[in-house]
Amino acid sequence: MVRHLHEFIIETRPTEEEFEYGLRWIAALGHHTHETNNEVVLAADVLGASTLIDLINNNGMQGETMSALLGPFYRGQAPVCECGDCIARSETPGPTLYFKGTVTGVDGKPVADAKLDVWQASPVGLYENQDAEQDDFNLRGVFRTDAEGRFHFTSVKPAGYPVPTDGPVGDLLRAQRRHPMRPAHIHFIVSAPGHKTLITQIFSDTPQALVTDVVFGAKTQIVGKFVEHTEQHPDYPETPLPFYTCEYQFKLIEGEPSYPVPPISGSKS
């Protein structure tokens, strides 16, 4: 790393003023990191470092579900839910989403009692710790699979949103003339004894939004099929129209389970 740093300096030959600005920018990452925002992780994400680390350590070549970066807004300690529960804990705009699926090994055998930690931004583009209008832990929940590896929950259809741009990462994106948008997605951490923990995101957006993801995290293999329903459905007869359904199979490889350290810990003040 030191050799590459020196080579970068020799190649670009910054002025003393530019070097001092760079140091202030790095310091500002720390100043903008607190219990509800991790600017350091956000910087690693928009620079592509987080996705590159993910690709180095998770190649998806053994038949498992592709992984994706954790992101800067995972809190941990989300409420434990029963299958079928709704994770929208406060009034949340947007069409209803019914998400169901299975957790299996790469051999297709169901994984019982697997843990799924789920979180997403609201359709207004904010995670609940960023938004005074949302209840604590809105759109976050922890579920367990049944004996057949099945799970299901209710939420709202995710929407694309901009990453925070009020700090040094915003300055970086503006300097690079890049947009701050992430495609619509739902985060999952899927873990079970005897299996490597899967950290991933299930995407739902246009091809253009996926290709230009500001954190380079979208992959075609983890784009979900979000089906729009414009007529009443016998399984959901009282749900306002339109609503959406999505079904996904998460495949885990054998390994030692682990769990990430949450980049943020606190709720909004």
FENMONOR-V918543 format. One record per helix or strand. SS is the DSSP state (alpha for helix, beta for strand). FROM is the first residue (numbers start at 1). TO is the last residue. If there is no record, write none. Layout:
BEGIN
ss: <SS | SS>
from: <FROM | FROM>
to: <TO | TO>
END
This chain:
BEGIN
ss: <alpha | alpha | beta | beta | alpha | alpha | beta | beta | beta | beta | beta | alpha | beta | beta | beta | alpha | beta | beta | beta | beta | alpha | alpha | beta | beta | beta | beta | beta | beta>
from: <2 | 16 | 34 | 37 | 39 | 49 | 80 | 86 | 96 | 110 | 115 | 128 | 140 | 150 | 161 | 168 | 181 | 185 | 195 | 198 | 207 | 220 | 223 | 227 | 233 | 236 | 243 | 254>
to: <12 | 31 | 34 | 37 | 46 | 57 | 80 | 86 | 105 | 110 | 119 | 130 | 144 | 156 | 162 | 175 | 182 | 191 | 195 | 203 | 211 | 222 | 223 | 229 | 233 | 236 | 252 | 254>
END
